[in-house]
């Protein structure tokens, strides 16, 4: 029973780490998309001038 609890705890920690990595990757991707959007808007405004 103790071994099963240990494995469960290890799996839970791995899941938390995986979710954190996924959240970090999605945050970075979102920031990159926003940055690209703003940069393209600035380029478009320069062309209009």
HELIX and SHEET records of a PDB file:
HELIX    1   1 UNK A    2  UNK A   48  1                                  47    
END                                                                             
